[in-house]
Each structure stands twice: as structure tokens, then as C-alpha cells.
Amino acid sequence: MTYDAMRPSQDELTTLESRLAAYGAAAVGSETSLNAVFQTHLSSGGSRTRALLALSAGKRLGLPDTVRFPIATAVELLHQASLIHDDIQDQDTLRRGQHAVWQFAGTSAAICLGDDLIAAAFEELALIPAPYNAHLARLVVMLSRGVSVMAAGQTLDCQWTQETPTSIEAYEQIVRHKSGPLLGLPVAMTLAVSGGTDHEVTQILAAASSIGVAYQLADDLLDRDEDHEERLNGYWVIARHAEPGQDPETLLRQRFDWHLEQARQIASKLPEVCVLAFEALIAALHAKYPSLQQVA
């Protein structure tokens, strides 16, 4: 399955964007509404990778649009909320070349919008109709635990300082928590609605966490100069633990490869839809970071 195979039809993409753009609270008085703020944020673009995973996996599992779109929208809303909050915590002023939400709307509005979107993700799940809503309690727990794991990882990341003794294993634990859930939930939730077992769901999330580490390693390699002595960055963690004569970039690329192979090995024991979904996710990673493709 290629990265392009993830892409929905234009009608599906239009439906997804329309669902996303409907969220964010309306104005109470003369203030700019959170909905308008969110629409400005969405206009900066983004791959919608997590939503596309849910849509494509759901289609292969034979799920109707009334199930696929709520799951896809829910995970995408959580992702957007995490970006908005992350920009505040990291004091990043730009997001995809445009002003971050906290920069153009203020920190308070950005926090409120992120909170609003997290709640909206659960609202989307509530729209799943019978008979699939028999799985609603399971989906709510999965989504809630995903938020909790992400929050734990983000807390660890925010508490990092230059003086923090960070091992490679500790770095990867932080990244697994921050990135893994939202890469795994689109596939895990669609499979859960289709009768997937708890073991399969756990394994999907494990595979996704490895891909999440690979994504972060690739990003850290590109941002190593900007992040040096300012933020937790995998390149510099690896550099601090490298033996004399070892090249940190080579070690990072080896770790990148290892995580992709680990994800593939886990997925190989899961239903075919999971194998295809993770190959598509890996293809999306390579499309974003082509310089790493030759060694993957």
C-alpha cells in the first residue's frame, strides 16, 4: 500500500474538512469565535495523516461512512488540539509557515480551543450509529487513555532541561507517549469496531509507537541545530551516548531503521488491514523525510 493509497476521494476529503471546520465554540459576545480561530489554524494545511488512516482502514474493513468519519474526525481533532497546545508549551511562533494560534489569538484562546477540540473528539464518537455504537464504551476508553498517555509524554518533555540526564531509552519513552497513541488509534479504533481483540489493539498501538519514534528521530535530525541545548532532541541524546569515533547521525539512522522494522514485525502478526495501514504510514514518513528513505 502506497502513501497515495491512503488518500480519500475529493468528496471524502471535502467531507472531512467540513466536519473539522464545524468545531470550535461560537462567539458569546463581540470576541472572535473559537470556530473562526480554528478555521484559520486549519487553513495552514497539514497532511491529515491520522484521519486518512482511519478512513482507508475503515473502508478496507467494510465500515460505513457513518462510522469511518466520526473516528477519522475524532483522532484528527485530538491531533490538532495537541499541536495547538504544543506550540504554546514550546513557544513556537509558527505552524506550517503561519502564525501559531497562540500568536494570533492569544495564549488563553489557544488553550481554550485545544480543550474544546478534545471534548469535540468524544462528541464525534457519540455520533456512531447502531449497531456499531455497541462498541462506544470501548472506543471512549481507548480515546481517553490515548489522551492520558500523550499528556504524560508531553509532561516529561516539558520538564526536560539541559541538566536532565536523558538516556536514549528515556528519550524514546517520552516520544512513544507523545506520538504513538494518535498514530495507532485510527487503525486500532476501526479494528475495534470491527470486532478486533484487545490483544490486537495493544499490538497496533505498540507498532504505532515505534513509528512515532522514527518520525521524531527524523524530525530531530533536521532540527538538530535549532534545538541544540534548547529542547530535547534525539540527535543530541544519541551524540552524548556515542562511543568515540561513532557518528551520531549514522547511529540515529540505524535507530530509525530499527523502529520501522520493529513496527513491520509487529504488524505482520496482525490482520492484513494493519499491515497495509502501517506500510502506508511508513510511506508517508518517507514522503515527508525523503533523505531517510534510502536507508529505511
C-alpha contacts under 8 A as a table, 3 or more apart, distances in Angstrom:
res1	aa1	res2	aa2	distance
1	M	5	A	6.06
1	M	6	M	7.94
1	M	276	L	5.46
1	M	277	A	7.46
1	M	279	E	6.10
1	M	280	A	5.55
2	T	5	A	5.15
2	T	6	M	7.12
2	T	279	E	7.09
2	T	280	A	5.23
2	T	283	A	6.11
3	Y	6	M	5.50
3	Y	7	R	7.39
3	Y	280	A	4.87
3	Y	281	L	7.03
3	Y	283	A	5.09
3	Y	284	A	5.29
3	Y	287	A	7.84
4	D	7	R	5.41
5	A	8	P	7.90
5	A	56	S	7.99
5	A	280	A	7.38
6	M	52	L	5.89
6	M	53	L	6.41
6	M	56	S	5.76
6	M	280	A	6.58
7	R	52	L	6.29
7	R	56	S	7.61
8	P	11	D	7.85
8	P	12	E	5.64
8	P	13	L	6.03
8	P	52	L	6.85
8	P	55	L	7.30
8	P	56	S	7.17
9	S	12	E	5.13
9	S	13	L	6.24
10	Q	13	L	5.04
10	Q	14	T	6.05
11	D	14	T	5.10
11	D	15	T	6.17
12	E	15	T	5.03
12	E	16	L	6.18
13	L	16	L	5.07
13	L	17	E	6.22
14	T	17	E	5.22
14	T	18	S	6.08
15	T	18	S	5.09
15	T	19	R	6.21
16	L	19	R	5.19
16	L	20	L	6.28
16	L	69	F	7.01
16	L	72	A	7.91
16	L	73	T	6.76
17	E	20	L	5.12
17	E	21	A	6.03
18	S	21	A	5.18
18	S	22	A	6.38
19	R	22	A	5.43
19	R	23	Y	7.42
19	R	73	T	6.99
20	L	23	Y	5.89
20	L	73	T	6.55
20	L	77	L	7.07
21	A	24	G	7.90
21	A	35	N	7.25
21	A	38	F	7.10
21	A	39	Q	5.68
21	A	42	L	7.57
22	A	35	N	7.02
23	Y	35	N	5.84
23	Y	38	F	7.54
23	Y	117	L	7.05
23	Y	120	A	7.10
24	G	33	S	7.48
24	G	34	L	4.76
24	G	35	N	3.88
24	G	36	A	7.56
24	G	37	V	7.83
24	G	38	F	6.30
24	G	113	L	6.40
24	G	116	D	6.28
24	G	117	L	6.71
25	A	33	S	6.28
25	A	34	L	5.05
25	A	35	N	5.43
25	A	113	L	7.90
25	A	116	D	7.29
26	A	33	S	5.00
26	A	34	L	6.24
26	A	35	N	5.91
27	A	30	S	6.86
27	A	31	E	6.00
27	A	32	T	6.19
27	A	33	S	4.18
27	A	34	L	7.03
28	V	31	E	7.16
28	V	33	S	7.70
32	T	36	A	6.71
32	T	37	V	7.25
33	S	36	A	5.25
33	S	37	V	6.46
34	L	37	V	4.88
34	L	38	F	6.01
34	L	109	A	7.29
34	L	113	L	6.00
35	N	38	F	5.07
35	N	39	Q	6.16
36	A	39	Q	5.09
36	A	40	T	6.27
37	V	40	T	5.19
37	V	41	H	6.33
37	V	101	V	7.26
37	V	105	A	7.02
38	F	41	H	4.93
38	F	42	L	6.11
38	F	113	L	7.39
39	Q	42	L	4.99
39	Q	43	S	6.13
40	T	43	S	5.15
40	T	44	S	7.07
41	H	44	S	5.75
41	H	100	A	7.52
41	H	101	V	6.52
42	L	45	G	5.90
42	L	46	G	7.73
44	S	95	R	7.52
44	S	96	R	6.03
44	S	97	G	7.49
44	S	98	Q	6.45
45	G	96	R	7.12
46	G	96	R	7.58
48	R	51	A	5.43
48	R	52	L	6.16
48	R	76	E	6.85
49	T	52	L	5.10
49	T	53	L	6.15
49	T	281	L	7.85
49	T	284	A	7.86
50	R	53	L	5.13
50	R	54	A	6.52
50	R	72	A	7.11
50	R	75	V	6.61
50	R	76	E	6.19
50	R	182	L	6.92
50	R	183	L	6.15
50	R	186	P	6.15
51	A	54	A	5.20
51	A	55	L	6.29
51	A	71	I	7.78
51	A	72	A	4.20
51	A	73	T	6.27
51	A	75	V	6.42
51	A	76	E	5.49
51	A	186	P	6.87
52	L	55	L	5.01
52	L	56	S	6.00
52	L	72	A	6.96
53	L	56	S	5.29
53	L	57	A	5.89
53	L	72	A	7.70
53	L	186	P	5.94
53	L	187	V	6.62
53	L	277	A	6.56
53	L	281	L	7.82
54	A	57	A	5.26
54	A	58	G	5.78
54	A	68	R	6.53
54	A	69	F	7.96
54	A	71	I	6.60
54	A	72	A	5.06
54	A	186	P	4.46
54	A	187	V	5.79
54	A	190	T	6.57
55	L	58	G	5.15
55	L	59	K	6.13
55	L	68	R	5.48
55	L	69	F	6.76
55	L	72	A	6.12
56	S	59	K	5.14
56	S	60	R	6.37
56	S	277	A	7.87
57	A	60	R	5.19
57	A	61	L	6.27
57	A	186	P	7.97
57	A	187	V	6.25
57	A	190	T	6.80
57	A	273	V	6.23
57	A	274	C	7.73
57	A	277	A	6.58
58	G	61	L	5.04
58	G	62	G	6.23
58	G	63	L	5.18
58	G	64	P	7.74
58	G	67	V	7.98
58	G	68	R	5.56
58	G	187	V	7.98
58	G	190	T	5.64
58	G	191	L	7.82
59	K	62	G	5.04
59	K	63	L	5.71
59	K	64	P	7.45
59	K	68	R	7.51
60	R	63	L	7.65
60	R	273	V	6.72
61	L	190	T	7.84
61	L	191	L	7.64
61	L	194	S	7.11
61	L	273	V	7.40
63	L	67	V	6.30
63	L	68	R	6.34
63	L	194	S	7.81
64	P	67	V	5.56
64	P	68	R	6.23
65	D	68	R	4.88
65	D	69	F	5.68
66	T	69	F	6.07
66	T	70	P	6.83
66	T	127	L	7.89
66	T	128	I	6.23
66	T	129	P	6.99
67	V	70	P	5.69
67	V	71	I	6.50
67	V	128	I	5.44
67	V	129	P	7.34
67	V	132	Y	7.49
68	R	71	I	5.48
68	R	72	A	6.09
68	R	190	T	7.43
69	F	72	A	4.96
69	F	73	T	5.82
70	P	73	T	5.14
70	P	74	A	5.90
70	P	124	E	4.96
70	P	125	L	5.63
70	P	127	L	6.72
70	P	128	I	6.60
71	I	74	A	5.11
71	I	75	V	6.34
71	I	124	E	7.13
71	I	125	L	6.39
71	I	186	P	6.91
71	I	189	M	7.22
71	I	190	T	7.35
72	A	75	V	5.56
72	A	76	E	6.22
72	A	186	P	6.63
73	T	76	E	5.09
73	T	77	L	5.99
73	T	121	A	7.09
73	T	124	E	6.90
74	A	77	L	5.21
74	A	78	L	6.41
74	A	120	A	7.32
74	A	121	A	4.06
74	A	122	F	6.74
74	A	124	E	5.70
74	A	125	L	6.80
75	V	78	L	5.16
75	V	79	H	6.23
75	V	121	A	6.82
75	V	182	L	6.54
75	V	185	L	7.18
75	V	186	P	6.56
76	E	79	H	4.94
76	E	80	Q	6.16
77	L	80	Q	5.16
77	L	81	A	6.14
77	L	117	L	5.64
77	L	118	I	6.64
77	L	120	A	7.25
77	L	121	A	5.78
78	L	81	A	5.06
78	L	82	S	6.17
78	L	117	L	6.53
78	L	118	I	5.48
78	L	121	A	6.39
78	L	147	V	7.97
78	L	182	L	7.80
79	H	82	S	5.11
79	H	83	L	6.35
79	H	182	L	6.83
80	Q	83	L	5.09
80	Q	84	I	6.28
80	Q	114	G	7.61
80	Q	117	L	7.72
81	A	84	I	5.18
81	A	85	H	6.22
81	A	113	L	7.39
81	A	114	G	4.28
81	A	115	D	7.10
81	A	117	L	5.82
81	A	118	I	6.42
82	S	85	H	5.23
82	S	86	D	5.77
82	S	114	G	7.06
83	L	86	D	4.97
83	L	87	D	6.12
84	I	87	D	5.44
84	I	88	I	6.76
84	I	100	A	7.36
84	I	101	V	6.43
84	I	102	W	7.58
84	I	110	A	6.47
84	I	111	I	7.59
84	I	114	G	6.16
85	H	88	I	5.26
85	H	89	Q	6.42
85	H	110	A	7.07
85	H	111	I	6.31
85	H	114	G	6.27
86	D	89	Q	5.12
86	D	90	D	5.99
87	D	90	D	5.20
87	D	91	Q	5.56
87	D	92	D	4.87
87	D	93	T	7.11
87	D	95	R	7.85
87	D	100	A	6.78
87	D	102	W	7.57
88	I	91	Q	4.96
88	I	92	D	6.64
88	I	102	W	6.34
88	I	107	T	6.93
88	I	110	A	7.86
89	Q	92	D	7.90
89	Q	158	C	7.26
90	D	158	C	7.94
92	D	95	R	7.56
92	D	100	A	7.11
93	T	99	H	5.85
93	T	100	A	5.28
93	T	102	W	7.81
93	T	103	Q	6.12
94	L	97	G	5.70
94	L	98	Q	5.28
94	L	99	H	4.54
94	L	100	A	4.75
95	R	98	Q	5.35
95	R	99	H	6.04
95	R	100	A	5.06
99	H	103	Q	5.87
99	H	104	F	6.18
100	A	103	Q	5.26
100	A	104	F	6.64
101	V	104	F	5.47
101	V	105	A	5.63
101	V	106	G	7.04
101	V	107	T	7.80
101	V	110	A	5.73
102	W	105	A	5.33
102	W	106	G	4.41
102	W	107	T	4.45
102	W	108	S	7.55
102	W	109	A	7.05
102	W	110	A	5.07
103	Q	106	G	5.61
103	Q	107	T	7.21
105	A	109	A	6.03
105	A	110	A	6.72
106	G	109	A	5.50
106	G	110	A	6.26
107	T	110	A	5.07
107	T	111	I	6.20
108	S	111	I	5.22
108	S	112	C	6.22
109	A	112	C	5.07
109	A	113	L	6.01
110	A	113	L	5.08
110	A	114	G	6.20
111	I	114	G	5.23
111	I	115	D	6.29
112	C	115	D	5.12
112	C	116	D	6.05
113	L	116	D	4.91
113	L	117	L	6.20
114	G	117	L	5.20
114	G	118	I	6.37
115	D	118	I	5.22
115	D	119	A	6.47
116	D	119	A	5.32
116	D	120	A	6.19
117	L	120	A	4.79
117	L	121	A	6.27
118	I	121	A	5.31
118	I	122	F	7.17
119	A	122	F	5.55
119	A	123	E	6.61
120	A	123	E	4.82
120	A	124	E	6.30
121	A	124	E	5.23
121	A	125	L	6.76
122	F	125	L	5.19
122	F	126	A	6.51
122	F	140	V	6.90
122	F	143	L	7.82
123	E	126	A	5.10
123	E	127	L	6.84
124	E	127	L	5.37
124	E	128	I	7.46
125	L	128	I	5.66
125	L	136	L	7.09
125	L	139	L	7.56
125	L	140	V	7.44
126	A	133	N	7.82
126	A	136	L	7.27
128	I	132	Y	6.58
128	I	133	N	5.56
128	I	136	L	7.78
129	P	132	Y	5.91
129	P	133	N	5.42
130	A	133	N	5.03
130	A	134	A	6.89
131	P	134	A	5.93
132	Y	135	H	5.95
132	Y	136	L	7.51
132	Y	193	V	6.41
133	N	136	L	4.82
134	A	137	A	7.55
135	H	138	R	5.40
135	H	139	L	6.31
135	H	192	A	7.54
135	H	193	V	5.98
136	L	139	L	5.06
136	L	140	V	6.11
137	A	140	V	5.17
137	A	141	V	6.28
138	R	141	V	5.24
138	R	142	M	6.23
138	R	192	A	7.98
139	L	142	M	5.00
139	L	143	L	6.14
139	L	189	M	6.41
139	L	192	A	7.66
140	V	143	L	5.16
140	V	144	S	6.00
141	V	144	S	5.07
141	V	145	R	6.00
142	M	145	R	5.29
142	M	146	G	6.11
142	M	185	L	7.68
142	M	189	M	7.65
143	L	146	G	5.00
143	L	147	V	6.36
143	L	185	L	7.53
144	S	147	V	5.21
144	S	148	S	6.30
145	R	148	S	4.90
145	R	149	V	6.10
146	G	149	V	5.22
146	G	150	M	6.18
146	G	181	P	5.23
146	G	182	L	7.16
146	G	185	L	7.72
147	V	150	M	5.12
147	V	151	A	6.09
147	V	181	P	7.81
148	S	151	A	5.09
148	S	152	A	6.28
149	V	152	A	5.15
149	V	153	G	6.35
149	V	177	H	5.40
149	V	178	K	7.09
149	V	181	P	7.32
150	M	153	G	5.16
150	M	154	Q	6.10
150	M	177	H	5.16
150	M	178	K	4.46
150	M	179	S	7.03
150	M	181	P	6.97
151	A	154	Q	5.07
151	A	155	T	6.04
151	A	177	H	7.88
151	A	178	K	7.19
152	A	155	T	5.13
152	A	156	L	6.38
152	A	177	H	6.77
152	A	178	K	7.61
153	G	156	L	5.19
153	G	157	D	6.23
153	G	173	Q	7.71
153	G	174	I	4.81
153	G	175	V	6.70
153	G	176	R	7.51
153	G	177	H	4.56
153	G	178	K	4.72
154	Q	157	D	4.95
154	Q	158	C	6.06
154	Q	174	I	7.37
154	Q	177	H	7.67
154	Q	178	K	5.82
155	T	158	C	5.13
155	T	159	Q	6.19
156	L	159	Q	5.20
156	L	160	W	6.49
156	L	174	I	6.39
157	D	160	W	5.37
157	D	174	I	6.53
157	D	232	L	7.02
160	W	163	E	7.98
160	W	164	T	5.90
160	W	231	R	7.67
160	W	232	L	6.72
161	T	164	T	5.23
161	T	230	E	7.94
161	T	231	R	7.50
161	T	232	L	7.72
162	Q	229	E	6.12
162	Q	230	E	7.34
162	Q	231	R	7.92
166	T	170	A	5.89
166	T	171	Y	6.35
166	T	237	V	6.84
167	S	170	A	5.05
167	S	171	Y	6.19
167	S	237	V	6.81
167	S	241	H	7.68
168	I	171	Y	5.09
168	I	172	E	6.22
168	I	234	G	7.59
168	I	237	V	6.19
168	I	238	I	6.35
168	I	241	H	7.80
169	E	172	E	5.17
169	E	173	Q	6.17
170	A	173	Q	5.04
170	A	174	I	6.39
171	Y	174	I	5.30
171	Y	175	V	6.42
171	Y	232	L	7.96
171	Y	234	G	6.87
171	Y	237	V	7.50
172	E	175	V	5.02
172	E	176	R	5.96
172	E	213	V	6.29
173	Q	176	R	5.11
173	Q	177	H	6.30
174	I	177	H	5.31
174	I	178	K	6.24
175	V	178	K	4.99
175	V	179	S	5.81
175	V	180	G	7.45
175	V	209	S	7.99
175	V	212	G	6.87
175	V	213	V	5.74
175	V	216	Q	7.05
176	R	179	S	5.55
176	R	180	G	4.97
176	R	181	P	7.94
176	R	209	S	4.87
176	R	210	S	6.93
176	R	212	G	6.16
176	R	213	V	6.01
177	H	180	G	5.84
177	H	181	P	7.02
177	H	209	S	7.51
178	K	181	P	7.36
179	S	182	L	6.27
179	S	183	L	6.73
179	S	209	S	6.71
179	S	212	G	5.07
179	S	213	V	7.40
180	G	183	L	5.37
180	G	184	G	6.19
180	G	205	L	6.70
180	G	206	A	7.69
180	G	208	A	5.27
180	G	209	S	3.79
180	G	210	S	7.25
180	G	211	I	7.37
180	G	212	G	5.10
180	G	213	V	7.76
181	P	184	G	5.21
181	P	185	L	5.77
181	P	205	L	6.37
181	P	208	A	7.21
181	P	209	S	6.95
182	L	185	L	5.32
182	L	186	P	7.05
183	L	186	P	6.71
183	L	205	L	7.80
183	L	208	A	5.53
183	L	209	S	7.43
183	L	211	I	7.97
183	L	212	G	7.02
184	G	187	V	5.77
184	G	188	A	5.95
184	G	204	I	5.93
184	G	205	L	4.75
184	G	206	A	7.89
184	G	207	A	7.55
184	G	208	A	4.83
184	G	209	S	7.35
185	L	188	A	4.80
185	L	189	M	5.54
185	L	205	L	7.00
186	P	189	M	5.60
186	P	190	T	6.39
187	V	190	T	5.33
187	V	191	L	6.13
187	V	204	I	7.32
187	V	274	C	6.88
187	V	277	A	7.29
188	A	191	L	5.19
188	A	192	A	5.99
188	A	200	E	7.83
188	A	201	V	5.15
188	A	204	I	6.07
188	A	205	L	7.13
189	M	192	A	4.90
189	M	193	V	6.24
189	M	201	V	7.85
190	T	193	V	5.27
190	T	194	S	6.42
191	L	194	S	4.93
191	L	195	G	6.39
191	L	196	G	5.03
191	L	201	V	7.59
192	A	195	G	5.15
192	A	196	G	4.50
192	A	197	T	6.88
192	A	198	D	7.98
192	A	201	V	7.09
193	V	196	G	7.07
196	G	200	E	6.29
196	G	201	V	6.95
197	T	200	E	5.18
197	T	201	V	6.37
198	D	201	V	5.06
198	D	202	T	6.17
199	H	202	T	5.08
199	H	203	Q	6.19
200	E	203	Q	5.09
200	E	204	I	6.12
200	E	270	L	6.62
201	V	204	I	5.11
201	V	205	L	6.36
202	T	205	L	5.25
202	T	206	A	6.26
203	Q	206	A	4.91
203	Q	207	A	6.19
203	Q	266	I	6.67
203	Q	267	A	7.57
203	Q	270	L	7.92
204	I	207	A	5.23
204	I	208	A	6.15
204	I	266	I	7.70
204	I	267	A	6.95
204	I	270	L	7.95
204	I	274	C	7.43
205	L	208	A	5.00
205	L	209	S	6.10
206	A	209	S	5.16
206	A	210	S	6.67
206	A	263	A	7.64
206	A	266	I	7.73
207	A	210	S	5.36
207	A	211	I	6.59
207	A	262	Q	7.03
207	A	263	A	4.25
207	A	264	R	7.36
207	A	266	I	5.85
207	A	267	A	6.55
208	A	211	I	5.04
208	A	212	G	6.06
208	A	263	A	6.75
208	A	278	F	7.79
209	S	212	G	4.84
209	S	213	V	6.36
210	S	213	V	5.15
210	S	214	A	6.40
210	S	259	H	5.06
210	S	260	L	6.71
210	S	262	Q	6.81
210	S	263	A	5.81
211	I	214	A	4.94
211	I	215	Y	6.17
211	I	259	H	6.24
211	I	260	L	5.95
211	I	263	A	6.41
211	I	282	I	7.42
212	G	215	Y	5.08
212	G	216	Q	6.30
213	V	216	Q	5.10
213	V	217	L	6.08
213	V	256	F	7.63
213	V	259	H	7.05
214	A	217	L	5.10
214	A	218	A	6.21
214	A	255	R	7.72
214	A	256	F	4.89
214	A	257	D	7.68
214	A	259	H	5.99
214	A	260	L	6.77
215	Y	218	A	5.26
215	Y	219	D	6.25
215	Y	285	L	6.65
216	Q	219	D	4.96
216	Q	220	D	5.91
216	Q	234	G	7.69
217	L	220	D	5.01
217	L	221	L	6.12
217	L	234	G	5.85
217	L	235	Y	7.19
217	L	252	L	6.91
217	L	256	F	6.52
218	A	221	L	5.22
218	A	222	L	6.66
218	A	256	F	7.41
218	A	289	Y	6.80
218	A	292	L	7.48
219	D	222	L	5.32
219	D	223	D	6.22
220	D	223	D	4.89
220	D	224	R	5.55
220	D	227	D	7.99
220	D	233	N	5.48
220	D	234	G	5.84
220	D	235	Y	6.12
221	L	224	R	5.32
221	L	234	G	7.53
221	L	235	Y	5.85
221	L	249	E	7.47
221	L	252	L	7.92
222	L	225	D	7.88
223	D	226	E	5.33
223	D	227	D	5.92
224	R	227	D	5.23
224	R	228	H	5.87
224	R	233	N	6.72
224	R	235	Y	6.36
224	R	236	W	7.22
225	D	228	H	5.32
226	E	230	E	7.84
227	D	230	E	5.13
227	D	231	R	5.07
227	D	232	L	7.23
227	D	233	N	6.49
228	H	231	R	6.65
228	H	233	N	7.49
228	H	236	W	7.21
229	E	232	L	7.93
232	L	236	W	7.96
232	L	237	V	7.79
233	N	236	W	5.67
233	N	237	V	6.39
234	G	237	V	4.96
234	G	238	I	6.05
234	G	252	L	7.73
235	Y	238	I	5.25
235	Y	239	A	6.08
235	Y	248	P	6.59
235	Y	249	E	6.93
235	Y	252	L	6.51
236	W	239	A	4.75
236	W	240	R	6.11
236	W	248	P	7.87
237	V	240	R	5.32
237	V	241	H	6.64
238	I	241	H	5.24
238	I	242	A	6.00
238	I	248	P	5.97
238	I	251	L	7.25
238	I	252	L	6.93
239	A	242	A	5.13
239	A	247	D	7.75
239	A	248	P	4.94
242	A	246	Q	5.89
242	A	247	D	7.44
242	A	248	P	6.52
243	E	246	Q	5.52
246	Q	250	T	7.85
246	Q	251	L	7.56
247	D	250	T	5.35
247	D	251	L	6.36
248	P	251	L	5.02
248	P	252	L	6.05
249	E	252	L	4.98
249	E	253	R	6.15
250	T	253	R	5.11
250	T	254	Q	6.19
251	L	254	Q	5.06
251	L	255	R	6.22
252	L	255	R	5.05
252	L	256	F	6.08
253	R	256	F	4.86
253	R	257	D	6.19
253	R	292	L	7.38
253	R	295	V	7.32
254	Q	257	D	5.11
254	Q	258	W	6.15
255	R	258	W	4.95
255	R	259	H	6.28
256	F	259	H	5.41
256	F	260	L	6.53
256	F	296	A	7.52
257	D	260	L	5.26
257	D	261	E	6.26
257	D	295	V	7.06
257	D	296	A	5.12
258	W	261	E	5.18
258	W	262	Q	6.06
259	H	262	Q	4.92
259	H	263	A	6.19
260	L	263	A	5.14
260	L	264	R	6.28
260	L	282	I	7.41
260	L	296	A	7.45
261	E	264	R	5.00
261	E	265	Q	6.14
262	Q	265	Q	5.15
262	Q	266	I	6.31
263	A	266	I	5.27
263	A	267	A	6.09
263	A	278	F	7.62
264	R	267	A	5.07
264	R	268	S	5.99
264	R	275	V	7.30
264	R	278	F	7.32
264	R	279	E	7.77
265	Q	268	S	5.20
265	Q	269	K	7.20
266	I	269	K	5.88
266	I	270	L	7.26
267	A	270	L	5.15
267	A	271	P	7.85
267	A	274	C	6.06
267	A	275	V	5.18
267	A	278	F	7.26
268	S	271	P	7.83
268	S	272	E	7.86
268	S	275	V	6.01
270	L	274	C	6.15
270	L	275	V	6.95
271	P	274	C	5.61
271	P	275	V	6.92
272	E	275	V	5.08
272	E	276	L	6.26
273	V	276	L	5.17
273	V	277	A	6.03
274	C	277	A	4.99
274	C	278	F	6.13
275	V	278	F	5.40
275	V	279	E	6.21
276	L	279	E	5.15
276	L	280	A	6.17
277	A	280	A	5.09
277	A	281	L	6.19
278	F	281	L	4.79
278	F	282	I	6.06
279	E	282	I	5.05
279	E	283	A	6.08
280	A	283	A	4.93
280	A	284	A	6.16
281	L	284	A	5.00
281	L	285	L	6.27
282	I	285	L	4.93
282	I	286	H	6.29
283	A	286	H	5.07
283	A	287	A	6.14
284	A	287	A	4.96
284	A	288	K	6.26
285	L	288	K	5.17
285	L	289	Y	6.08
286	H	289	Y	4.95
286	H	290	P	5.03
286	H	291	S	7.92
286	H	292	L	6.78
286	H	293	Q	5.38
287	A	290	P	5.50
289	Y	292	L	5.91
289	Y	293	Q	7.17
290	P	293	Q	5.19
290	P	294	Q	7.83
291	S	294	Q	6.91
292	L	295	V	5.84
292	L	296	A	6.47
293	Q	296	A	5.13
